[in-house]
Amino acid sequence: MHTPFSASFGRHAPVVDHLLFYKIINDPDGIRLRIWESATDLDQSPSPYLYILNLRVASIAEAKKRLKAHLALNGGTLVTGQTLPFKGKVRLMPHATWDGTQGDD
């Protein structure tokens, strides 16, 4: 049985924006995709990043495909057909994959 959300938690987005940063780099060794999320004061992280992914891919098209997949899994939304520049940031929906039931076993 699932317990309902409390009135003070779960129904309201936190004030802190979660941003995912990315960079597609065309260097002499090939195409690299770098994706990272910066830590906030609330994350209590010892480093300035929650994570950094460094991927070597075969093409710019593959880099954009992997970036879009990562965004979809992590609460980033794009408009259909939206083109992505080689460097940017996307606002993420906090707790995008959490449905409020984990831990209520």
N, C-alpha and C positions, 0 to 999 in steps of 0.2 A: 504494500500500500504506500502510495506517495503522499508525503505531507505537503501542504500548500506552502507557497512562498510566504515569508514574513513580510509585513508591510514595509519594513525598513530595508529589505534586501531583495534583489532580484528583479524588481519591476522597473527600476530606474537605472539608466546608464550612468557610469561614473563620470565625474567632471573631467578627468584626465583623458585626452585623446590618445589613442593607440595608433601609431603611424608605422607603416612598413616602408622601408626605403629600399631602392634597388638601383642597380647600375648594370648596363650591358656594355661590355668593353671589347672592342675589336683591336687586339694587339697582334704582334708578329707570330705568336704561338697559337692563335686561333681566337675563338669567341669565348668570353667568360661572362657568366651571370653571377652577380653578387647581390644577395638579399639579406637584409638585416632589420632587426627591430630594436630600437633604442630602449634602454631601461629608464624608468622614471623613479622618482624618490619613493614611490609606493611599492616598487618591485623589490627593494632591499637587495639589489644585485651588487656584487663587488666590482663588476665591470660596467662600462657604459652601454653594453649591449645585452639583450636577453639571449640573442643568438645571431650568428652570421653564417650564411651558406655561401660557399664559393664553388661554382659549378663550371666545368669546361663543357661546352656543347659544340655541335657540328655546324650550326648556322644561327643567324639572327632570328630566323623564324622559329627554330627550336627553343631559343632563349625566351622568346615572347610566349611560346606555348607553355613552357615550364613555369614562367612567372605567373601567367593567368591561372594555371592549376594551383600554384601555391596560394595565390590570393583567394581563390574559391574555397580552399580548405581552411583558411584562416580568417574569414569574415570580411574580406575585401570585396567590394562590388565594382564592376565596370559596366558601362553602358554597352549594349550590343554593338559590335563593330568599332568600338573605341580603339584608336591607335595609341600605342604606348611610346613615349619618347625613350631615348636611350638612358635617361637618368630621371628619377622622380620619386615621389612618395604617394602612398595611398592610405587613406584613413581606414582603419579596421574596426569592425564591430567587436567590442569586448566580449570575451567568452562565447565566441561564435559557435563553437561545437558543444557547448554545455547546455543541456536541456532542463537543468534543475533537478534531475533525479539521481545523478551519480552520488554514491555514498549513502543512499537511502535503502540499502539492501536489507 
